[in-house]
Amino acid sequence: ELMVIGHTDTVGTDVVNDDISLKRATLIQQKLVDKGIDPKSIEVVGRGKRAPLIPGDNLDEPRNRRVEIRVK
C-alpha cells in the first residue's frame, strides 16, 4: 500500500493550498496507476502548507512544493 502526500509552499490561503496539494498528489497517483499499480492500494492526501521542509510564513520556496510517497 502507498500513501501519496501533496504539499505546497506557504504562500496563499489554507483553502487554496489544500486544493493545490491534493491536485498535485492526485496527479502522481494517476501516474502510478498508469504504470500498473492498483488504485485501491494508493491513499491520496493533501497537506497544503502544514508541513513545509523549509519553514517560514508566506515563503515562496520550491522545495516545499512537493509530493511524498510513503510505503505502508
MOPAC internal coordinates of N, CA, C and O (Angstrom, degrees):
PM7 1SCF
backbone

  N    0.0000 0     0.00 0     0.00 0    0    0    0
  C    1.4417 1     0.00 0     0.00 0    1    0    0
  C    1.5153 1   109.48 1     0.00 0    2    1    0
  O    1.2310 1   121.28 1   -34.88 1    3    2    1
  N    1.3334 1   115.15 1   145.12 1    3    2    1
  C    1.4573 1   121.47 1  -179.02 1    5    3    2
  C    1.5195 1   110.43 1  -122.94 1    6    5    3
  O    1.2310 1   120.72 1   -30.95 1    7    6    5
  N    1.3259 1   116.22 1   149.05 1    7    6    5
  C    1.4536 1   122.17 1   169.95 1    9    7    6
  C    1.5250 1   106.52 1  -119.87 1   10    9    7
  O    1.2310 1   120.62 1   -55.84 1   11   10    9
  N    1.3304 1   116.43 1   124.16 1   11   10    9
  C    1.4565 1   122.73 1   178.51 1   13   11   10
  C    1.5218 1   106.75 1  -107.26 1   14   13   11
  O    1.2310 1   120.71 1   -61.18 1   15   14   13
  N    1.3414 1   116.24 1   118.82 1   15   14   13
  C    1.4596 1   122.00 1  -173.21 1   17   15   14
  C    1.5246 1   109.65 1  -118.79 1   18   17   15
  O    1.2310 1   120.83 1   -60.51 1   19   18   17
  N    1.3326 1   116.01 1   119.49 1   19   18   17
  C    1.4551 1   121.20 1   178.06 1   21   19   18
  C    1.5152 1   111.39 1   -93.57 1   22   21   19
  O    1.2310 1   120.90 1   -34.42 1   23   22   21
  N    1.3381 1   115.89 1   145.58 1   23   22   21
  C    1.4617 1   123.00 1   179.52 1   25   23   22
  C    1.5246 1   109.33 1  -134.40 1   26   25   23
  O    1.2310 1   120.76 1   -18.24 1   27   26   25
  N    1.3335 1   116.14 1   161.76 1   27   26   25
  C    1.4607 1   122.22 1   175.78 1   29   27   26
  C    1.5283 1   109.30 1  -132.86 1   30   29   27
  O    1.2310 1   121.12 1    -6.77 1   31   30   29
  N    1.3365 1   115.47 1   173.23 1   31   30   29
  C    1.4567 1   119.09 1   169.97 1   33   31   30
  C    1.5218 1   108.50 1   -75.60 1   34   33   31
  O    1.2310 1   119.67 1     4.82 1   35   34   33
  N    1.3262 1   118.24 1  -175.18 1   35   34   33
  C    1.4625 1   120.34 1  -174.14 1   37   35   34
  C    1.5288 1   113.30 1   -99.60 1   38   37   35
  O    1.2310 1   120.02 1  -166.26 1   39   38   37
  N    1.3221 1   117.56 1    13.74 1   39   38   37
  C    1.4601 1   122.07 1   176.90 1   41   39   38
  C    1.5283 1   108.57 1   -84.47 1   42   41   39
  O    1.2310 1   119.97 1   -44.46 1   43   42   41
  N    1.3150 1   117.67 1   135.54 1   43   42   41
  C    1.4600 1   121.14 1   175.71 1   45   43   42
  C    1.5137 1   113.18 1    97.70 1   46   45   43
  O    1.2310 1   121.59 1     0.94 1   47   46   45
  N    1.3289 1   114.57 1  -179.06 1   47   46   45
  C    1.4660 1   121.05 1  -175.96 1   49   47   46
  C    1.5279 1   111.29 1   -83.90 1   50   49   47
  O    1.2310 1   121.48 1   -17.71 1   51   50   49
  N    1.3170 1   114.77 1   162.29 1   51   50   49
  C    1.4657 1   119.92 1   176.70 1   53   51   50
  C    1.5219 1   111.18 1   -60.19 1   54   53   51
  O    1.2310 1   120.31 1   136.96 1   55   54   53
  N    1.3248 1   117.02 1   -43.04 1   55   54   53
  C    1.4648 1   121.51 1  -177.25 1   57   55   54
  C    1.5315 1   110.62 1   -60.97 1   58   57   55
  O    1.2310 1   120.31 1   131.89 1   59   58   57
  N    1.3124 1   117.01 1   -48.11 1   59   58   57
  C    1.4652 1   120.99 1  -179.73 1   61   59   58
  C    1.5260 1   110.50 1   -63.95 1   62   61   59
  O    1.2310 1   120.18 1   134.40 1   63   62   61
  N    1.3341 1   117.27 1   -45.60 1   63   62   61
  C    1.4570 1   120.18 1  -178.46 1   65   63   62
  C    1.5255 1   112.60 1   -67.97 1   66   65   63
  O    1.2310 1   120.09 1   145.61 1   67   66   65
  N    1.3202 1   117.43 1   -34.39 1   67   66   65
  C    1.4698 1   119.74 1   175.66 1   69   67   66
  C    1.5232 1   110.23 1   -61.70 1   70   69   67
  O    1.2310 1   120.67 1   137.03 1   71   70   69
  N    1.3247 1   116.33 1   -42.97 1   71   70   69
  C    1.4629 1   120.96 1   179.01 1   73   71   70
  C    1.5324 1   111.19 1   -64.54 1   74   73   71
  O    1.2310 1   120.39 1   133.81 1   75   74   73
  N    1.3142 1   116.86 1   -46.19 1   75   74   73
  C    1.4789 1   120.83 1   179.78 1   77   75   74
  C    1.5262 1   110.83 1   -61.43 1   78   77   75
  O    1.2310 1   120.46 1   134.82 1   79   78   77
  N    1.3211 1   116.72 1   -45.18 1   79   78   77
  C    1.4658 1   119.24 1  -177.13 1   81   79   78
  C    1.5218 1   111.70 1   -66.09 1   82   81   79
  O    1.2310 1   120.18 1   142.78 1   83   82   81
  N    1.3333 1   117.26 1   -37.22 1   83   82   81
  C    1.4595 1   120.04 1   177.90 1   85   83   82
  C    1.5263 1   110.95 1   -67.73 1   86   85   83
  O    1.2310 1   120.40 1   139.04 1   87   86   85
  N    1.3180 1   116.84 1   -40.96 1   87   86   85
  C    1.4730 1   120.24 1   176.68 1   89   87   86
  C    1.5239 1   110.78 1   -63.13 1   90   89   87
  O    1.2310 1   120.33 1   139.62 1   91   90   89
  N    1.3154 1   116.98 1   -40.38 1   91   90   89
  C    1.4642 1   121.82 1   178.94 1   93   91   90
  C    1.5355 1   110.25 1   -61.73 1   94   93   91
  O    1.2310 1   120.47 1   134.57 1   95   94   93
  N    1.3237 1   116.71 1   -45.43 1   95   94   93
  C    1.4641 1   120.72 1   179.59 1   97   95   94
  C    1.5293 1   111.53 1   -67.65 1   98   97   95
  O    1.2310 1   120.43 1   141.80 1   99   98   97
  N    1.3273 1   116.79 1   -38.20 1   99   98   97
  C    1.4667 1   120.99 1   179.29 1  101   99   98
  C    1.5257 1   111.19 1   -64.72 1  102  101   99
  O    1.2310 1   120.17 1   142.73 1  103  102  101
  N    1.3140 1   117.27 1   -37.27 1  103  102  101
  C    1.4676 1   121.20 1   176.74 1  105  103  102
  C    1.5284 1   110.83 1   -60.84 1  106  105  103
  O    1.2310 1   120.63 1   136.39 1  107  106  105
  N    1.3161 1   116.39 1   -43.61 1  107  106  105
  C    1.4734 1   119.91 1   178.88 1  109  107  106
  C    1.5255 1   110.44 1   -68.51 1  110  109  107
  O    1.2310 1   120.22 1   141.51 1  111  110  109
  N    1.3255 1   117.18 1   -38.49 1  111  110  109
  C    1.4647 1   120.45 1   175.81 1  113  111  110
  C    1.5296 1   109.76 1   -56.12 1  114  113  111
  O    1.2310 1   120.22 1   134.00 1  115  114  113
  N    1.3142 1   117.19 1   -46.00 1  115  114  113
  C    1.4640 1   121.04 1  -179.07 1  117  115  114
  C    1.5225 1   111.27 1   -62.54 1  118  117  115
  O    1.2310 1   120.42 1   140.53 1  119  118  117
  N    1.3251 1   116.79 1   -39.47 1  119  118  117
  C    1.4635 1   120.03 1   177.79 1  121  119  118
  C    1.5312 1   111.16 1   -63.69 1  122  121  119
  O    1.2310 1   120.27 1   142.18 1  123  122  121
  N    1.3188 1   117.09 1   -37.82 1  123  122  121
  C    1.4693 1   120.87 1   177.50 1  125  123  122
  C    1.5260 1   110.75 1   -67.43 1  126  125  123
  O    1.2310 1   120.59 1   138.33 1  127  126  125
  N    1.3221 1   116.48 1   -41.67 1  127  126  125
  C    1.4686 1   120.87 1   177.69 1  129  127  126
  C    1.5258 1   109.87 1   -63.27 1  130  129  127
  O    1.2310 1   120.43 1   138.53 1  131  130  129
  N    1.3289 1   116.79 1   -41.47 1  131  130  129
  C    1.4700 1   120.84 1   178.12 1  133  131  130
  C    1.5276 1   111.61 1   -60.82 1  134  133  131
  O    1.2310 1   120.52 1   153.52 1  135  134  133
  N    1.3375 1   116.61 1   -26.48 1  135  134  133
  C    1.4650 1   121.33 1   178.72 1  137  135  134
  C    1.5261 1   112.54 1   -87.14 1  138  137  135
  O    1.2310 1   120.40 1  -179.34 1  139  138  137
  N    1.3535 1   116.85 1     0.66 1  139  138  137
  C    1.4544 1   120.29 1   173.85 1  141  139  138
  C    1.5160 1   115.96 1   106.89 1  142  141  139
  O    1.2310 1   119.69 1  -175.51 1  143  142  141
  N    1.3277 1   118.20 1     4.49 1  143  142  141
  C    1.4620 1   119.92 1   178.28 1  145  143  142
  C    1.5294 1   109.13 1   -80.48 1  146  145  143
  O    1.2310 1   120.93 1   -44.01 1  147  146  145
  N    1.3170 1   115.82 1   135.99 1  147  146  145
  C    1.4689 1   122.26 1  -179.29 1  149  147  146
  C    1.5326 1   109.61 1   -63.00 1  150  149  147
  O    1.2310 1   119.72 1   -57.88 1  151  150  149
  N    1.3285 1   118.15 1   122.12 1  151  150  149
  C    1.4654 1   120.10 1  -178.69 1  153  151  150
  C    1.5273 1   113.61 1   -60.92 1  154  153  151
  O    1.2310 1   120.48 1   155.06 1  155  154  153
  N    1.3289 1   116.69 1   -24.94 1  155  154  153
  C    1.4640 1   119.89 1   178.73 1  157  155  154
  C    1.5314 1   112.24 1   -69.15 1  158  157  155
  O    1.2310 1   120.59 1   162.45 1  159  158  157
  N    1.3351 1   116.49 1   -17.55 1  159  158  157
  C    1.4641 1   120.13 1  -178.95 1  161  159  158
  C    1.5268 1   112.61 1   -93.83 1  162  161  159
  O    1.2310 1   120.23 1  -174.09 1  163  162  161
  N    1.3424 1   117.16 1     5.91 1  163  162  161
  C    1.4625 1   121.26 1  -177.04 1  165  163  162
  C    1.5229 1   109.85 1  -117.05 1  166  165  163
  O    1.2310 1   121.00 1   -58.58 1  167  166  165
  N    1.3230 1   115.69 1   121.42 1  167  166  165
  C    1.4661 1   121.54 1   172.66 1  169  167  166
  C    1.5277 1   107.70 1   -99.52 1  170  169  167
  O    1.2310 1   120.22 1   -45.74 1  171  170  169
  N    1.3259 1   117.18 1   134.26 1  171  170  169
  C    1.4661 1   122.15 1  -177.38 1  173  171  170
  C    1.5281 1   109.04 1  -114.25 1  174  173  171
  O    1.2310 1   121.13 1   -48.78 1  175  174  173
  N    1.3402 1   115.44 1   131.22 1  175  174  173
  C    1.4602 1   121.60 1  -177.87 1  177  175  174
  C    1.5236 1   109.41 1  -135.93 1  178  177  175
  O    1.2310 1   120.37 1   -40.22 1  179  178  177
  N    1.3162 1   116.89 1   139.78 1  179  178  177
  C    1.4578 1   122.34 1   172.08 1  181  179  178
  C    1.5159 1   109.74 1  -111.91 1  182  181  179
  O    1.2310 1   120.15 1   -59.15 1  183  182  181
  N    1.3146 1   117.32 1   120.85 1  183  182  181
  C    1.4667 1   121.00 1  -178.84 1  185  183  182
  C    1.5254 1   112.74 1  -101.77 1  186  185  183
  O    1.2310 1   120.09 1   176.40 1  187  186  185
  N    1.3241 1   117.43 1    -3.60 1  187  186  185
  C    1.4524 1   119.78 1   179.59 1  189  187  186
  C    1.5122 1   111.61 1    58.95 1  190  189  187
  O    1.2310 1   120.75 1    48.67 1  191  190  189
  N    1.3238 1   116.17 1  -131.33 1  191  190  189
  C    1.4610 1   121.04 1  -177.26 1  193  191  190
  C    1.5262 1   112.73 1  -102.89 1  194  193  191
  O    1.2310 1   120.09 1  -160.54 1  195  194  193
  N    1.3313 1   117.44 1    19.46 1  195  194  193
  C    1.4632 1   121.76 1  -174.33 1  197  195  194
  C    1.5206 1   115.16 1   -78.11 1  198  197  195
  O    1.2310 1   119.13 1   160.18 1  199  198  197
  N    1.3187 1   119.26 1   -19.82 1  199  198  197
  C    1.4711 1   120.57 1  -175.70 1  201  199  198
  C    1.5300 1   110.36 1  -135.23 1  202  201  199
  O    1.2310 1   120.09 1  -115.60 1  203  202  201
  N    1.3299 1   117.43 1    64.40 1  203  202  201
  C    1.4621 1   118.97 1  -177.94 1  205  203  202
  C    1.5284 1   112.43 1   -72.09 1  206  205  203
  O    1.2310 1   120.60 1   -32.74 1  207  206  205
  N    1.3177 1   116.45 1   147.26 1  207  206  205
  C    1.4580 1   120.36 1   172.22 1  209  207  206
  C    1.5302 1   109.98 1   -71.90 1  210  209  207
  O    1.2310 1   121.27 1   140.77 1  211  210  209
  N    1.3257 1   115.17 1   -39.23 1  211  210  209
  C    1.4601 1   122.46 1   179.54 1  213  211  210
  C    1.5252 1   107.06 1  -113.22 1  214  213  211
  O    1.2310 1   119.73 1   -75.96 1  215  214  213
  N    1.3435 1   118.12 1   104.04 1  215  214  213
  C    1.4603 1   120.15 1  -175.71 1  217  215  214
  C    1.5301 1   112.49 1   -70.59 1  218  217  215
  O    1.2310 1   121.48 1   -25.70 1  219  218  217
  N    1.3112 1   114.77 1   154.30 1  219  218  217
  C    1.4594 1   122.15 1   176.29 1  221  219  218
  C    1.5085 1   110.13 1   153.53 1  222  221  219
  O    1.2310 1   120.99 1   -39.23 1  223  222  221
  N    1.3235 1   115.71 1   140.77 1  223  222  221
  C    1.4597 1   120.32 1   179.39 1  225  223  222
  C    1.5186 1   110.43 1   -77.70 1  226  225  223
  O    1.2310 1   121.19 1   -44.71 1  227  226  225
  N    1.3322 1   115.34 1   135.29 1  227  226  225
  C    1.4630 1   122.39 1   176.15 1  229  227  226
  C    1.5351 1   111.50 1    55.81 1  230  229  227
  O    1.2310 1   120.67 1  -139.28 1  231  230  229
  N    1.3264 1   116.32 1    40.72 1  231  230  229
  C    1.4683 1   123.18 1  -175.11 1  233  231  230
  C    1.5328 1   110.17 1   -99.92 1  234  233  231
  O    1.2310 1   120.85 1   -61.44 1  235  234  233
  N    1.3148 1   115.98 1   118.56 1  235  234  233
  C    1.4659 1   123.03 1   177.69 1  237  235  234
  C    1.5259 1   108.35 1   -83.95 1  238  237  235
  O    1.2310 1   120.70 1   -98.53 1  239  238  237
  N    1.3224 1   116.27 1    81.47 1  239  238  237
  C    1.4683 1   122.46 1  -173.10 1  241  239  238
  C    1.5275 1   110.37 1  -116.85 1  242  241  239
  O    1.2310 1   120.00 1   -67.68 1  243  242  241
  N    1.3397 1   117.61 1   112.32 1  243  242  241
  C    1.4683 1   120.96 1  -178.03 1  245  243  242
  C    1.5303 1   114.05 1   -57.77 1  246  245  243
  O    1.2310 1   119.55 1   147.59 1  247  246  245
  N    1.3290 1   118.46 1   -32.41 1  247  246  245
  C    1.4739 1   119.93 1  -178.35 1  249  247  246
  C    1.5315 1   111.95 1   -68.00 1  250  249  247
  O    1.2310 1   120.11 1   161.54 1  251  250  249
  N    1.3247 1   117.39 1   -18.46 1  251  250  249
  C    1.4616 1   120.04 1   176.62 1  253  251  250
  C    1.5271 1   112.30 1   -82.18 1  254  253  251
  O    1.2310 1   120.38 1   161.28 1  255  254  253
  N    1.3166 1   116.89 1   -18.72 1  255  254  253
  C    1.4707 1   121.41 1   178.55 1  257  255  254
  C    1.5285 1   107.47 1   -88.48 1  258  257  255
  O    1.2310 1   121.03 1   -85.22 1  259  258  257
  N    1.3221 1   115.64 1    94.78 1  259  258  257
  C    1.4639 1   119.59 1  -171.00 1  261  259  258
  C    1.5225 1   111.01 1  -152.46 1  262  261  259
  O    1.2310 1   121.74 1    -8.35 1  263  262  261
  N    1.3333 1   114.27 1   171.65 1  263  262  261
  C    1.4617 1   122.17 1   172.33 1  265  263  262
  C    1.5228 1   107.07 1  -128.48 1  266  265  263
  O    1.2310 1   120.86 1   -47.70 1  267  266  265
  N    1.3150 1   115.97 1   132.30 1  267  266  265
  C    1.4667 1   122.19 1   174.22 1  269  267  266
  C    1.5267 1   107.54 1  -102.91 1  270  269  267
  O    1.2310 1   121.05 1   -35.74 1  271  270  269
  N    1.3112 1   115.61 1   144.26 1  271  270  269
  C    1.4711 1   120.99 1   172.66 1  273  271  270
  C    1.5137 1   106.59 1  -121.70 1  274  273  271
  O    1.2310 1   120.99 1   -61.37 1  275  274  273
  N    1.3133 1   115.70 1   118.63 1  275  274  273
  C    1.4570 1   121.40 1   179.87 1  277  275  274
  C    1.5252 1   109.43 1  -111.79 1  278  277  275
  O    1.2310 1   121.45 1   -42.80 1  279  278  277
  N    1.3089 1   114.83 1   137.20 1  279  278  277
  C    1.4629 1   120.94 1   177.50 1  281  279  278
  C    1.5236 1   106.99 1   -97.32 1  282  281  279
  O    1.2310 1   120.90 1   -53.67 1  283  282  281
  N    1.3343 1   115.88 1   126.33 1  283  282  281
  C    1.4683 1   120.55 1  -179.55 1  285  283  282
  C    1.5128 1   110.17 1   -88.02 1  286  285  283
  O    1.2310 1   120.10 1   180.00 1  287  286  285

